[in-house]
């Protein structure tokens, strides 16, 4: 849905960007890069970007508290996540929303592996959230399973949007209602063998979509919110690069899907040590999205003090 640019931007509707993270090396280097680009675009034209918080769900401060504004949340009690660490995300949001003094009236829920491409305006409006639609979130396909958590008296299954919790811009008051339900539905789904098997690693995403629908908060499905290389090749009007997938190419610039390429960038290559400064650029012919990602990673690592330490 396009933004109506004919109306003057008489007042900013600031949103607070929140990113949940563990204290792992893997999460930490990603958040450091993410925060570098946040700061770069925070005060740019058309930006409604307010404050920033890393919600650190390890239960204790780390050495990056001075570099990145951080709220320390407690992890779930031992064993409760059943090996699915993502369940700490809704619990961390519940704690942050209860205890933090958040000045802005809106929240952008983002993730460590997001790189902001340009200033982000507040895409939400009229009581609706703004969310990126994921092709693999299919409420209709799993209607019988979802009805355990979204009863028929709550409305048609199409009330559940094909979204996760990120990226989503939503009113703070709405999120304060949604977050505890999101946590409870996540835990209930994880305990339900049918739901656990059906949803797997995107279970918590389904739980957010259900919780949002249970509270009557619909979402503008905003495809230009985000790009996911290597599948999306052009930047276009997108606001965020989400580098969740590995990017593998031969030296002719041809993708080698499912096979480690002669040239590659995959965040999972850096699970125990951050990527080095000055990563080699992709060969000629590789799509704009991948070239831009590597260029932006390199700019961030070149300018972040004590990178790799």
C-alpha positions, 0 to 999 in steps of 0.5 A: 500500500503506497504512502500518501506523499501528497499530504504535508508531513506536519508532524513526525510519528516517531517509532522506537527501533527494538532488536532482540539479541543474545550475547553470542558472538553471532548475534553481537556482530550483526547488531553492531552493523545494524546499529551503525546503519541505524545511526547513519539514517536516523535523522535523514529526510522523511525519517520517523526513526526515534530511539534504539534499543537492543533487548539483550535476553542473556540476563546480564550486561556485556561489553557493548552496553556503551556502544549500543543502547541496551535493555537487559532482559532475563531469559526464560527459565532453563528448559522452557524454550525446549531448545528453541531459543527464539521463544526468548524473543516474546518474553524479552519484549514483554519485560522491555515493554513493562519496565522501559521508559519508551518515549515514542508512540510506535515500535519497529521490531527489527532483527540483528540481521537487518541492514537499514538502506535509507531513512524509514518513515512510519509506515503504519497508520489508522490503527493498523500495523505495517508488516512485511508479508512472508510467503511461507506464513500460510494461515489458510494452509494450517487452519485446523492447527491454528484453530486451537489458538484462534477459535472460530468465534474470533473470526475467519482464519484470514484475520491472521496476517501472513507475517512474523513479528519483524519487521513490524511497525505497530503502536506501542499501546497495541504491542503492550497488549499483543506481547503477553499473548504472543509469549503465551501462544508461542509457549502453547504452540511449542507444547503442542506436538502438531503445531510444533511439527507444522511450524518448526522454526517459524513457530514464533512468527505464527504466534505473533500473527495469531496474537495480533489477530486475537487483539484485532490489530490488522496490518498493512502488508508492505512488500517494499519493507524488506529485501532478502538476497539472493532471491530478491535481486534489486534494491528498488524502494526497499528499506531493509536488507534481511541477510538470512539466506546464504549468497553463493556464486561462481566467479562468472557471477552465476548463483550456485543455489544449494552449493557452496560457491567460489564466492560466498557471503553467509552469516552462518560462516561467522557464528564464532568469530565476526566477519573480517574487515574488507570482505572480498566484493562479489564477482561481476554479474552478481545482483545489486542486492548482494553487492550492496549488502557486502559493501554496507557490511564492509563500510560498517566494519571499517568504521566501528571501533575495535571491530573483531575484538 
